[in-house]
């Protein structure tokens, strides 16, 4: 049923109504549209805020995390007063304050193969605000199977990418990336950092594309990948073509249903920045403390980047950044006991794999990294 605009809504959206590309009928179309935002983090924050401000009538928010103070540098939908609160609830409250006329659905659950189709089926467009490969492939396949546009973006440090993957009119995400990168090759923002304003820029571009698609105006980024670099303030475009051999949207597609995306990508789809090296390799902060008290000469290998040592460091640790471990392993004695650590445990887990393949056996991975050490053992160190 088509809903008209009230007098209050005409005033609220008057700047849209003055534009012939939108006008009254376009604003009514937005009011009767719906969008699903996967993730309420760096990208999902500006996307949801601007879709709500634009008058999208129904917005779904999918997340299962809680607001942490480290989020506030970039996740602008949340605030200091909502630290510790469920992100979907924090996001819903902010959007309802911004625009009480719209409907906000919240899904406080991981987005998985078991629930994704159920969650996404009733929305007109899907917006990918995720930060890991399993959920990106899942989001793509859901969009293809349901015949919906997927507004994609990714960010890292100063760089961002944006596209609209819509299999009915152009390529899908798998056409561009048929296979995920090897596990550990692409660092996350939690490992490498991100300029706080970058997801604001990129997420706003996503919201722009979503509104264009819903209104049927302009030239959406279907068949194009936008590349943005904040340091150079440069925008570049790469043309994309549909892959006739695509396993999901191609004529001979053999993937007809959702799969195990964590197995496909070889990495976890959730909390991917806190990775274990496996029970045989892991050591807890308390056990490491005991080992150091018993053996002060125990080798500690810090595989973080040198600038991270200015934030926090464990005295006596040797620093070899993960990217240099393979070339500098001759500096390490494989006959001696060694504990490897990073910020949260993912880079050190990767270093363990590299060293293990070279014959190192007497190693342990500090589970939770130096942040866990700071929380459980040495509270003089800051968390970051």
C-alpha positions in Angstrom: 0.0 0.0 0.0 1.4 3.4 -1.1 1.7 5.9 1.8 1.5 9.5 1.1 3.5 12.2 3.0 2.1 14.2 5.9 2.4 17.9 6.1 5.2 17.4 8.7 7.0 15.1 6.4 6.7 17.5 3.5 8.5 20.1 5.6 11.1 17.6 6.8 12.0 16.5 3.3 11.4 19.8 1.5 15.0 20.0 0.2 14.4 16.7 -1.6 11.0 17.8 -2.9 12.6 20.8 -4.6 14.8 18.5 -6.7 13.1 17.3 -9.9 15.1 14.0 -9.7 13.4 13.3 -6.4 10.3 15.4 -6.0 7.1 14.4 -4.2 6.8 11.0 -5.9 10.4 10.2 -5.3 10.1 10.9 -1.6 7.0 8.8 -1.4 9.0 6.0 -3.1 11.7 6.3 -0.4 9.1 6.2 2.3 7.8 2.9 0.9 11.3 1.5 0.4 13.4 -0.7 2.8 17.1 -1.3 3.3 19.0 -3.9 5.3 22.3 -2.7 6.7 24.7 -5.5 7.6 26.9 -4.1 10.5 26.5 -1.0 12.6 30.2 -0.2 12.7 32.3 2.3 10.7 30.5 1.8 7.4 27.1 1.0 8.8 27.0 4.1 11.0 26.9 6.7 8.2 24.9 4.5 5.9 22.1 4.1 8.5 22.2 7.7 9.6 21.8 9.1 6.1 19.2 6.5 5.0 17.2 7.4 8.0 17.6 11.1 7.4 16.6 10.6 3.7 13.3 9.0 4.8 13.8 5.3 3.9 10.7 3.9 5.5 12.1 0.7 6.9 15.7 0.0 7.9 17.0 -3.2 9.3 20.2 -3.3 11.4 22.1 -6.5 11.8 24.9 -6.8 14.4 25.6 -8.7 17.6 28.4 -6.8 19.2 28.3 -4.2 22.0 29.6 -0.6 21.8 33.2 -0.3 22.9 35.0 3.0 23.5 37.5 2.1 20.7 34.6 2.2 18.3 33.8 5.8 18.9 36.7 7.1 16.7 34.7 6.2 13.6 31.4 4.6 14.5 29.4 7.8 14.7 26.0 6.3 15.3 27.1 5.4 18.8 28.2 7.6 21.7 29.9 7.6 25.0 26.6 7.1 26.8 26.0 3.9 24.9 29.3 2.1 25.6 28.5 -1.4 26.7 25.1 -1.3 25.0 24.1 -3.6 22.2 25.0 -1.9 18.9 21.7 -2.6 17.3 19.9 -1.0 20.2 22.3 2.0 20.3 21.8 2.4 16.5 18.0 2.0 16.7 17.7 4.7 19.4 19.9 7.1 17.5 18.0 6.6 14.2 14.6 7.0 15.9 15.8 10.2 17.5 16.9 11.4 14.0 13.7 10.4 12.3 10.8 9.0 14.4 8.6 8.5 11.3 10.5 5.4 10.1 10.5 1.8 11.2 13.8 0.3 12.6 14.1 -3.5 12.8 17.0 -4.9 14.8 18.6 -8.3 14.5 20.9 -8.9 17.5 22.5 -12.0 16.0 25.5 -13.0 13.8 24.6 -12.9 10.1 25.1 -16.5 9.0 24.0 -19.0 6.4 21.3 -20.2 8.8 19.5 -16.9 9.1 20.6 -14.6 6.3 17.8 -15.4 3.8 15.2 -15.1 6.5 16.5 -11.7 7.5 17.1 -10.2 4.1 14.1 -11.5 2.1 11.7 -8.6 2.9 14.1 -5.7 2.1 14.5 -4.0 -1.2 18.3 -3.5 -1.0 21.2 -4.9 1.0 24.0 -2.8 2.2 27.3 -4.5 3.1 29.0 -2.8 6.1 31.0 -5.9 7.1 34.7 -6.2 7.7 35.4 -9.8 6.9 35.5 -12.1 3.9 33.0 -14.8 5.0 30.2 -12.3 5.6 31.0 -10.5 2.3 30.6 -13.7 0.3 27.5 -14.6 2.3 26.0 -11.2 1.7 26.7 -11.4 -2.0 25.2 -14.8 -2.4 22.1 -13.9 -0.5 21.7 -10.8 -2.8 22.1 -13.0 -5.9 19.7 -15.7 -4.7 17.1 -13.1 -3.7 17.6 -10.9 -6.8 18.5 -7.8 -4.8 21.2 -5.1 -5.2 24.1 -5.3 -2.9 25.8 -2.0 -2.1 29.4 -3.0 -1.2 32.3 -1.2 0.4 35.5 -2.0 2.1 38.0 0.2 4.0 41.6 0.0 5.2 43.8 2.7 6.6 43.4 5.5 4.0 41.8 3.5 1.2 38.2 2.6 0.4 36.3 0.8 -2.3 32.6 1.1 -3.3 30.5 -0.8 -5.9 26.9 -1.9 -6.5 26.8 -5.6 -7.2 23.5 -6.5 -8.9 23.5 -9.8 -10.8 20.3 -8.8 -12.7 22.1 -5.9 -14.4 25.8 -6.5 -13.9 28.5 -8.5 -12.1 28.3 -9.8 -8.5 31.1 -9.7 -5.9 32.2 -13.2 -6.9 32.6 -12.1 -10.5 35.4 -9.8 -9.2 36.7 -12.0 -6.5 36.0 -15.7 -7.4 38.1 -16.9 -4.5 39.0 -15.3 -1.2 42.6 -14.3 -0.4 44.7 -16.7 1.6 44.0 -16.5 5.3 46.1 -13.9 7.0 47.2 -12.1 3.8 44.8 -9.2 4.1 45.0 -7.5 7.5 41.9 -6.2 9.2 41.3 -2.6 10.3 41.8 -3.9 13.9 45.3 -4.9 12.9 46.3 -2.1 10.5 44.1 0.7 11.6 41.8 3.1 9.7 41.5 6.9 9.5 38.5 7.7 11.5 36.8 9.8 8.8 37.4 7.3 6.0 34.4 5.1 6.8 32.3 8.3 7.0 33.3 9.2 3.5 32.9 5.7 2.1 29.7 4.9 4.0 28.1 8.1 2.7 29.0 7.0 -0.8 27.2 3.7 -0.1 24.2 5.6 1.2 24.2 7.7 -2.0 24.3 4.6 -4.2 21.5 3.0 -2.2 19.3 6.1 -2.6 20.0 6.3 -6.3 19.1 2.6 -6.8 15.9 2.9 -4.8 14.9 6.0 -6.8 16.1 4.7 -10.1 18.1 7.9 -10.8 21.6 8.7 -12.0 24.2 6.1 -12.9 24.8 3.7 -10.0 28.1 1.9 -9.6 26.8 -1.2 -11.3 29.7 -2.6 -13.3 32.1 -0.1 -11.8 34.4 -0.2 -8.7 35.2 3.1 -7.2 38.7 3.4 -5.6 39.2 6.2 -3.1 42.4 7.3 -1.4 42.1 9.9 1.4 45.8 10.8 1.5 45.8 11.8 -2.2 42.1 12.8 -2.2 41.8 10.7 -5.4 38.9 8.9 -6.9 39.5 6.2 -9.6 37.2 3.8 -11.3 37.7 0.3 -12.6 35.2 -1.2 -15.1 33.9 -4.6 -14.1 32.4 -7.2 -16.3 30.1 -10.1 -15.5 32.1 -13.3 -15.3 30.4 -16.0 -17.5 32.0 -18.6 -15.3 30.8 -17.2 -12.0 29.8 -20.0 -9.8 26.8 -18.0 -8.3 25.4 -15.7 -11.0 26.8 -17.3 -14.2 24.7 -19.3 -16.7 26.3 -22.6 -15.4 26.4 -21.6 -11.7 26.9 -24.6 -9.5 26.4 -22.9 -6.1 22.6 -22.9 -5.7 22.4 -22.5 -1.9 24.3 -20.9 0.9 27.5 -22.7 2.0 29.9 -22.7 4.9 31.6 -19.4 4.3 34.1 -19.7 7.1 35.3 -22.9 5.7 35.3 -21.4 2.2 37.4 -18.4 3.3 39.5 -20.3 5.9 38.9 -17.6 8.5 36.2 -16.9 11.0 33.4 -14.6 10.0 33.0 -13.0 13.5 35.6 -11.5 15.9 38.2 -12.2 13.2 40.7 -9.9 14.9 41.0 -12.2 17.9 42.4 -15.4 16.4 43.7 -18.4 18.2 46.6 -20.4 16.8 45.0 -23.6 18.1 44.9 -25.3 21.5 48.3 -26.9 20.9 50.0 -23.5 20.4 48.1 -21.1 22.6 49.2 -19.9 26.0 47.1 -17.7 28.3 48.5 -14.4 29.8 48.5 -16.0 33.3 50.4 -19.0 32.1 52.9 -16.8 30.3 53.4 -14.8 33.5 54.2 -18.1 35.3 56.6 -19.2 32.6 58.5 -15.8 32.7 58.8 -16.0 36.5 60.3 -19.5 36.1 62.5 -18.7 33.1 63.4 -14.9 32.7 65.4 -15.8 29.6 62.3 -16.9 27.7 62.3 -15.4 24.2 59.3 -13.0 23.5 58.7 -12.2 19.9 56.5 -9.2 19.2 55.3 -9.3 15.5 53.5 -5.9 15.6 54.6 -2.9 13.6 57.3 -0.7 15.1 55.0 2.3 15.7 52.8 0.1 17.8 55.6 -0.2 20.4 55.0 3.4 21.2 51.5 2.5 22.4 52.4 -0.5 24.6 55.3 -2.9 24.8 56.5 -5.8 26.9 60.0 -5.2 28.2 62.7 -7.4 26.6 60.6 -8.6 23.7 62.2 -8.8 20.3 60.3 -7.0 17.5 60.1 -8.5 14.1 56.9 -7.3 12.2 54.9 -10.1 10.7 55.7 -9.1 7.2 59.4 -9.6 7.9 59.2 -12.9 9.8 60.0 -15.1 6.8 63.1 -13.1 5.9 64.4 -12.6 9.4 63.8 -16.0 11.0 67.6 -16.6 11.0 67.7 -14.1 13.9 65.7 -16.6 16.0 67.0 -19.7 17.7 64.7 -22.7 17.0 66.2 -24.6 19.9 64.9 -22.1 22.5 61.4 -21.7 23.9 59.6 -18.7 22.5 56.3 -16.9 23.0 54.9 -14.9 20.0 52.4 -12.1 20.4 50.7 -9.2 18.6 47.8 -7.0 19.5 45.0 -9.6 19.8 46.5 -12.9 18.5 45.8 -13.0 14.8 49.1 -11.8 13.5 51.1 -13.9 16.0 49.0 -17.0 14.9 50.1 -16.3 11.3 53.7 -15.9 12.5 53.4 -19.3 14.3 52.3 -20.9 11.0 55.3 -19.4 9.1 57.8 -20.4 11.7 56.3 -23.9 12.1 56.6 -24.5 8.4 60.3 -23.7 8.8 60.8 -26.2 11.5 60.3 -24.2 14.7 58.5 -26.2 17.3 59.1 -24.7 20.7 56.6 -21.9 20.3 53.5 -20.6 22.0 51.0 -17.9 20.8 49.9 -15.4 23.5 46.1 -15.8 23.2 44.5 -12.4 23.1 47.8 -10.7 22.5 49.3 -7.8 24.4 45.8 -6.4 25.0 44.9 -9.6 27.0 48.2 -9.3 28.8 47.3 -5.7 29.7 43.9 -6.7 30.9 44.9 -9.7 33.0 48.6 -9.2 34.0 50.1 -5.7 33.5 47.3 -3.1 34.0 49.9 -0.3 33.6 49.7 -1.0 29.8 46.9 0.7 27.8 44.4 -1.1 25.6 44.2 -0.1 22.0 
